[in-house]
């Protein structure tokens, strides 16, 4: 069994090349790579063709959205751990996986490893990160989420909890973190920067943002009791005074960890 399965979901992503390069350039290679393509054009498929010798499973067919495609990848996965490095995003550095999996202690006594994700901004903007807290619980998850690109999840968890809820097109990963937490699975937070996120055009649109807000609200209503919601609101007001606090922004030198 491979230590890790990397699942890449794609549909005509213009920044696909950098995703593929960041995967094959990893110094740690004890992983299988599954690609789930939603029926991309020839230009996109030609990029995958360049990397076919390293792709272990390639699926190209229509799907009902990103989470349907991610579920298809999970169904084919054989690794102990899963990472979703979808098209457009990339690993932070060639040593990223080695820094996580070379030390057995990092993977010991936990079910989910959560690291930091760097968000791309214009060259003159501050670097921004989505960094997990020292501990993740329901109060934190009511107020915030985890970057799936920067997380490693034991494959066995999906056999118990199930796959991503495809009724949600944008926030199903948020619902999944809550489900993992409710099942008592252990999160381990590390300071390593794992991934770099490149927001696509649609994610910056007003329509996308409205749908995201609606889905998050529905998930909170479904997944939290009134008492939990009250505690979550208190946690959010105490720890995130404004929207900027959700994502850390600062001028820093690029390195493997942030504080």
C-alpha positions in Angstrom: 0.0 0.0 0.0 1.2 3.5 -0.9 1.5 5.9 2.0 -0.5 8.6 0.1 -3.0 9.0 -2.7 -3.1 12.5 -4.4 -6.4 13.2 -6.1 -6.5 15.9 -8.7 -9.9 17.1 -10.1 -9.8 19.1 -13.3 -12.0 20.8 -15.9 -10.2 23.0 -18.4 -7.9 24.6 -15.7 -5.5 27.1 -17.3 -3.0 26.7 -14.4 -3.0 22.9 -14.6 0.7 22.6 -15.6 2.0 24.0 -12.3 -0.2 21.5 -10.4 1.2 18.6 -12.2 4.8 19.9 -11.9 4.5 20.4 -8.2 3.3 16.8 -7.8 5.9 15.0 -9.9 8.7 17.2 -8.4 8.1 16.0 -4.9 11.2 14.5 -3.2 8.8 12.0 -1.4 7.4 9.7 -4.0 5.6 7.0 -2.0 2.2 8.0 -3.5 -0.2 7.2 -6.2 -1.7 10.0 -8.3 -5.4 9.8 -9.4 -6.7 12.3 -11.9 -10.4 12.8 -12.3 -11.1 15.0 -15.4 -14.6 16.2 -16.1 -14.3 16.2 -19.9 -11.7 18.8 -20.6 -10.7 20.1 -23.9 -7.7 18.8 -26.0 -5.3 21.4 -24.7 -5.9 20.3 -21.1 -5.7 16.6 -22.0 -2.4 17.3 -23.8 -0.9 18.5 -20.5 -2.0 15.4 -18.7 -0.5 13.4 -21.5 2.9 14.8 -20.6 2.6 13.3 -17.2 0.9 10.0 -18.0 3.9 8.0 -16.9 3.4 9.2 -13.3 -0.4 9.1 -13.3 -1.6 5.9 -11.8 -5.3 6.3 -12.6 -6.9 8.6 -15.1 -10.7 9.1 -15.3 -12.1 11.5 -18.0 -15.9 11.7 -18.0 -18.7 14.1 -17.2 -19.5 14.6 -13.5 -22.0 16.7 -11.5 -19.4 18.9 -9.9 -16.1 19.0 -8.0 -17.3 16.9 -5.1 -18.7 14.2 -7.3 -15.3 14.1 -9.0 -13.5 14.0 -5.6 -15.8 11.0 -4.6 -14.8 9.2 -7.8 -11.2 9.7 -6.8 -11.8 8.4 -3.3 -13.4 5.2 -4.7 -10.3 4.4 -6.7 -7.8 5.4 -4.0 -5.6 2.7 -2.3 -3.2 4.9 -0.2 -3.3 5.1 3.6 -3.7 8.9 3.4 -5.5 11.1 0.9 -4.7 14.7 -0.3 -6.9 16.7 -2.7 -4.6 18.8 -4.9 -7.0 20.0 -7.5 -6.1 21.6 -10.7 -4.7 25.2 -10.4 -3.4 24.6 -6.8 0.0 23.3 -6.1 2.3 22.0 -3.3 4.3 24.8 -1.6 7.7 23.3 -2.3 9.3 20.1 -3.6 10.0 19.0 0.0 6.4 19.5 1.2 5.5 15.8 1.4 8.8 14.7 2.7 8.5 17.1 5.6 5.2 15.5 6.5 5.8 11.8 5.9 9.5 11.3 6.5 9.0 11.5 10.3 6.6 8.7 11.5 5.8 10.8 14.5 4.0 13.4 12.4 1.5 10.8 11.2 1.2 9.0 14.5 -1.9 9.2 16.8 -4.0 11.2 14.4 -6.6 10.8 11.6 -6.2 14.2 9.8 -3.1 16.3 9.4 -4.0 20.0 8.8 -1.4 22.5 7.6 -1.4 26.0 6.2 -2.4 27.2 2.7 -0.9 30.2 1.0 -3.3 32.3 -1.1 -1.9 33.9 -4.2 -2.4 37.7 -4.5 -1.0 40.4 -6.8 2.8 40.8 -6.5 2.5 44.0 -4.4 0.0 42.5 -2.0 0.7 40.9 1.3 1.1 37.1 1.5 -2.1 35.6 3.0 -2.5 32.3 4.7 -5.2 30.0 6.0 -3.6 28.5 9.1 -5.2 26.1 11.5 -5.2 26.7 15.2 -3.4 24.5 17.7 -6.6 22.4 18.2 -9.6 21.9 16.0 -13.0 21.4 17.6 -16.7 22.1 16.8 -16.4 25.7 18.1 -13.6 26.4 15.6 -15.4 24.7 12.8 -18.6 26.7 13.4 -16.5 29.9 12.8 -14.0 28.7 10.2 -12.8 25.8 8.0 -9.7 24.0 6.9 -8.1 24.2 3.5 -8.5 20.8 1.9 -5.4 21.3 -0.3 -3.4 21.6 2.9 -4.8 18.5 4.6 -4.1 14.8 4.7 -7.0 12.5 5.6 -6.8 8.8 6.4 -8.7 7.0 3.6 -10.4 4.8 6.1 -12.4 7.7 7.5 -14.5 8.0 4.3 -15.6 4.3 4.6 -17.2 5.3 7.9 -18.4 8.9 7.3 -19.1 8.5 3.6 -18.0 10.7 0.7 -18.6 14.4 0.1 -22.2 15.6 0.0 -22.9 16.4 -3.6 -26.0 18.4 -2.7 -23.5 21.2 -2.0 -21.5 22.6 -4.9 -19.1 24.9 -3.0 -19.0 24.0 0.7 -19.2 20.2 0.9 -15.7 20.0 2.3 -16.8 22.2 5.2 -19.6 19.8 6.0 -17.2 16.9 5.8 -14.8 18.5 8.4 -17.7 18.8 10.8 -18.7 15.2 10.2 -15.1 14.0 10.9 -15.1 16.0 14.1 -18.5 14.6 15.2 -17.2 11.1 14.7 -14.4 11.8 17.1 -11.5 11.7 14.6 -8.3 13.3 15.8 -6.9 16.4 14.0 -3.2 17.2 14.2 -2.3 20.7 13.2 1.2 21.4 11.8 2.8 24.8 11.1 4.1 23.7 7.6 2.8 25.5 4.6 1.4 22.7 2.5 -0.3 24.2 -0.5 -0.7 27.4 -2.6 -4.2 28.2 -3.7 -4.9 30.0 -7.0 -8.5 31.3 -6.9 -10.2 30.8 -10.3 -12.2 33.5 -11.8 -15.6 32.1 -10.7 -14.5 32.0 -7.0 -14.1 35.8 -7.1 -17.5 36.5 -8.5 -20.4 37.9 -6.6 -22.7 35.0 -7.6 -20.1 32.4 -6.3 -19.8 34.3 -3.0 -23.6 34.5 -2.5 -23.9 30.8 -3.1 -21.0 30.1 -0.7 -22.7 32.1 2.0 -26.0 30.3 1.5 -24.4 26.9 1.6 -22.4 27.6 4.7 -25.5 28.9 6.5 -27.5 25.8 5.5 -24.7 23.5 6.7 -24.4 25.3 10.1 -28.2 25.0 10.5 -28.1 21.3 9.7 -25.0 20.3 11.6 -25.0 22.4 14.9 -27.5 22.5 17.7 -28.7 25.8 19.0 -26.3 25.6 22.0 -23.4 24.7 19.7 -24.3 27.6 17.4 -24.3 30.0 20.4 -20.9 28.8 21.5 -19.6 29.0 18.0 -20.8 32.6 17.6 -19.1 33.5 20.9 -15.9 31.8 19.7 -16.0 33.7 16.4 -16.6 37.0 18.1 -13.8 36.4 20.5 -11.2 35.1 18.0 -12.1 36.6 14.7 -13.0 40.3 15.2 -13.2 41.0 11.5 -13.1 39.1 8.2 -9.4 39.8 7.8 -8.6 37.7 10.8 -9.9 34.6 9.0 -6.9 34.7 6.7 -3.6 35.9 8.1 -2.0 38.6 6.0 1.5 39.7 6.5 4.7 40.5 4.7 7.0 37.5 5.3 9.8 35.7 3.7 8.7 32.5 2.0 9.6 29.5 4.2 8.2 26.2 5.3 6.4 27.4 8.4 4.5 30.3 9.8 3.8 31.2 13.4 
